[in-house]
Amino acid sequence: MCSKFSYEKEFITNMLKMELKVEKMEQEVKKRNKDIVTILDAQRNEMEKFANDYQNLRDILVVVMENKTAAVNSFLEDKAVNVLVDKIAEVDDALKIMTGKVDGVLKEAAETGLTKPIVAFSAHVGPMKLHIPQNQIIVFSSIITKVGNGYNSASGKFVAPVAGYYLLSCSLRSWNGEELWASIYVNNSLKARLSEKGVPSSHGMTSQTIIVELKANDVVSVKAQFHAMNLYGHEYSTLSGVLIR
């Protein structure tokens, strides 16, 4: 029983330290928007582990008290045990308060958009030489990065899974001596143009990077413009996008 009392005191000390962490977290949450959910989840997991350990200790105390011998009866009259019982009640109350605080911070993070999912993709054109008819969507078929399931490598379309501001970047390489014209579209709205003409002995390279506000389910695509063209593929011609806010 003495060792259990010491163990309980250690738990109470840990509880106080944890409360300080939660209070500090409340002060910083409005200033930070990077990895906030990871931090909160780690704190909550730590609290849940403490709660489980604490409940196990309570169960042990209940068993001991239900099966106490005369000697234990005598010990239970000691003032230290009465203090322990009082501390158990205090820890119960503190645990409820801190759980409420963490839940509140998580709710605030969700309401202010800090828990917005990660969306990012990058892909390049597969074949070395790709013939693109006029007004056809260029399909970047080889996936480099795909987080959020927005980009379709079969259709060449990126469908925004959530609303927000997105950074979009496209690089295209023209064939030797040939002219290249293309445009970045959001739905049916033209947002940026790309053009280049390679000299007879060399390829040409063009790129565009833009930031656009997309609604959920808006469609981003890159289309050939003005005439059919031949595109130099592989890792030279790429399309990328990322949710930045």
C-alpha positions in Angstrom: 0.0 0.0 0.0 2.8 2.4 0.7 4.3 1.8 -2.7 0.9 2.4 -4.3 0.6 5.7 -2.4 4.0 6.8 -3.8 2.8 5.7 -7.2 -0.3 7.8 -6.8 1.8 10.9 -5.8 3.9 10.4 -9.0 0.7 10.3 -11.1 -0.5 13.5 -9.4 2.8 15.2 -10.2 2.6 14.0 -13.8 -1.0 15.4 -14.0 0.2 18.8 -12.9 2.9 18.8 -15.5 0.4 17.8 -18.2 -1.9 20.6 -17.2 0.9 23.1 -17.7 1.5 21.6 -21.2 -2.2 21.9 -22.1 -2.3 25.6 -20.9 0.8 26.4 -23.0 -0.8 24.6 -25.9 -3.9 26.8 -25.6 -1.8 30.0 -25.8 0.2 28.9 -28.9 -2.5 27.2 -30.9 -3.7 30.5 -32.6 -0.1 31.4 -33.6 0.7 28.0 -35.2 -0.8 26.2 -38.1 1.8 23.6 -38.8 1.6 20.1 -37.4 -1.1 21.3 -34.8 -3.1 18.2 -35.1 -0.1 15.9 -34.6 0.8 17.8 -31.5 -2.7 17.6 -30.1 -3.1 14.0 -30.9 0.2 13.2 -29.1 -1.0 15.1 -26.0 -4.3 13.4 -26.1 -2.7 9.9 -26.4 -0.5 10.8 -23.4 -3.5 11.8 -21.4 -5.4 8.6 -22.4 -2.4 6.5 -21.4 -2.3 8.3 -18.0 -6.1 7.8 -17.6 -5.7 4.1 -18.3 -2.9 3.7 -15.9 -4.8 5.7 -13.3 -7.9 3.6 -13.7 -5.8 0.4 -13.2 -4.5 1.8 -10.0 -8.0 2.6 -8.8 -9.1 -1.0 -9.7 -6.2 -2.3 -7.6 -7.2 -0.1 -4.7 -10.8 -1.3 -4.9 -9.8 -4.9 -4.9 -7.5 -4.4 -1.9 -10.2 -2.5 0.0 -12.8 -5.2 -0.7 -10.4 -8.0 0.5 -8.6 -6.1 3.3 -7.4 -8.0 6.3 -7.5 -6.8 9.8 -4.0 -5.4 9.4 -5.0 -3.5 6.3 -8.1 -2.3 8.2 -5.8 -0.8 10.7 -3.6 0.8 8.1 -6.7 2.3 6.4 -7.2 4.4 9.5 -3.9 6.1 8.9 -4.2 9.7 7.8 -2.0 9.2 4.8 -4.6 6.9 3.3 -7.3 9.4 3.9 -5.2 11.9 2.0 -4.8 9.4 -0.8 -8.6 9.0 -1.1 -8.9 12.8 -1.3 -6.3 13.0 -4.0 -8.0 10.4 -6.0 -11.1 12.6 -6.1 -9.0 15.6 -7.1 -7.3 13.7 -9.9 -10.7 12.6 -11.2 -11.8 16.2 -11.4 -8.5 17.4 -12.9 -8.7 14.7 -15.5 -12.1 15.7 -16.6 -11.1 19.4 -16.8 -8.0 18.7 -18.9 -9.9 16.4 -21.2 -12.4 19.1 -21.8 -9.6 21.6 -22.6 -8.0 19.3 -25.1 -11.3 18.7 -26.8 -11.9 22.5 -26.9 -8.5 23.1 -28.5 -9.2 20.4 -31.1 -12.6 21.8 -31.9 -11.1 25.3 -32.3 -8.4 24.0 -34.6 -11.0 22.3 -36.7 -13.3 25.4 -36.9 -10.4 27.7 -37.9 -9.3 25.4 -40.7 -6.0 24.1 -39.1 -7.1 20.5 -39.7 -7.6 21.0 -43.4 -6.3 17.8 -45.2 -3.0 17.7 -47.1 -3.5 17.7 -50.9 -0.6 17.4 -53.3 0.1 15.8 -56.6 2.8 15.7 -59.3 3.0 13.8 -62.5 4.9 13.7 -65.8 4.1 12.7 -69.4 5.0 9.1 -69.9 5.9 8.6 -73.6 9.0 10.3 -75.1 7.0 11.8 -77.9 3.3 12.5 -77.5 1.0 13.9 -80.2 -1.7 16.1 -78.8 -4.7 17.2 -81.0 -5.9 20.8 -80.6 -8.0 21.5 -77.5 -7.3 18.0 -76.1 -6.3 17.6 -72.4 -2.7 16.7 -71.9 -2.5 13.5 -69.8 0.4 13.4 -67.4 0.2 9.7 -66.9 3.2 8.9 -64.7 2.5 9.7 -61.0 5.3 11.2 -58.9 3.3 12.2 -55.9 -0.3 11.8 -55.1 -1.8 12.8 -51.7 -5.5 13.5 -51.4 -6.7 11.5 -54.4 -7.4 14.6 -56.5 -5.4 13.9 -59.7 -6.6 11.3 -62.2 -3.7 9.9 -64.3 -6.0 8.5 -66.8 -7.9 11.7 -67.7 -5.2 14.2 -66.9 -7.7 16.1 -64.7 -7.2 17.3 -61.1 -10.4 17.6 -59.1 -10.0 19.7 -56.0 -11.1 17.5 -53.0 -11.5 20.5 -50.7 -11.9 24.3 -51.2 -8.8 26.5 -50.8 -5.9 28.2 -52.4 -3.8 26.0 -54.6 -0.4 26.5 -56.2 -0.3 25.0 -59.7 2.8 24.5 -61.8 3.2 23.1 -65.4 6.4 22.6 -67.5 6.3 21.5 -71.1 9.1 20.7 -73.5 8.6 21.1 -77.3 10.0 18.9 -79.9 13.0 19.9 -82.1 12.0 22.8 -84.3 8.3 22.6 -83.4 6.0 25.2 -81.8 4.1 24.5 -78.6 1.0 26.2 -77.3 -1.0 25.2 -74.2 -3.1 26.6 -71.5 -4.0 25.9 -67.9 -7.8 25.8 -67.3 -10.0 25.8 -64.2 -13.2 24.3 -65.3 -13.8 26.2 -68.6 -11.9 29.3 -67.5 -8.4 29.9 -69.0 -5.9 30.9 -66.2 -2.4 30.8 -67.9 -0.8 30.2 -71.2 2.4 28.3 -72.1 4.3 28.7 -75.4 7.7 27.7 -76.8 9.4 26.9 -80.1 12.4 24.6 -80.3 15.1 25.4 -82.8 15.9 22.8 -85.4 18.7 21.3 -83.4 17.2 21.7 -79.9 14.1 21.3 -77.8 12.3 24.3 -76.3 11.1 24.5 -72.7 8.2 26.6 -71.1 6.6 26.7 -67.7 4.0 28.5 -65.7 3.3 28.7 -61.9 0.1 30.2 -60.6 -2.0 30.4 -57.4 -5.7 30.0 -57.8 -8.7 29.7 -55.4 -10.6 26.5 -56.0 -13.9 25.3 -54.8 -14.4 21.7 -53.9 -14.8 19.7 -57.2 -13.4 22.4 -59.4 -11.4 20.8 -62.3 -7.9 21.7 -63.3 -6.5 20.6 -66.7 -3.9 21.6 -69.3 -5.0 21.7 -73.0 -3.2 22.0 -76.3 -4.1 25.3 -78.0 -4.4 26.7 -81.5 -3.2 23.6 -83.3 -2.0 20.0 -82.7 1.4 19.6 -81.3 4.1 17.1 -80.4 5.2 17.1 -76.8 8.6 15.8 -75.5 7.6 13.6 -72.5 9.2 11.7 -69.7 10.4 13.9 -66.7 10.7 17.0 -68.9 6.9 17.7 -69.1 5.2 17.9 -65.7 2.1 19.1 -63.9 2.0 19.7 -60.1 -0.3 21.1 -57.5 -0.5 21.6 -53.8 -3.1 23.0 -51.3 -1.4 25.9 -49.6 -4.3 27.2 -47.5 
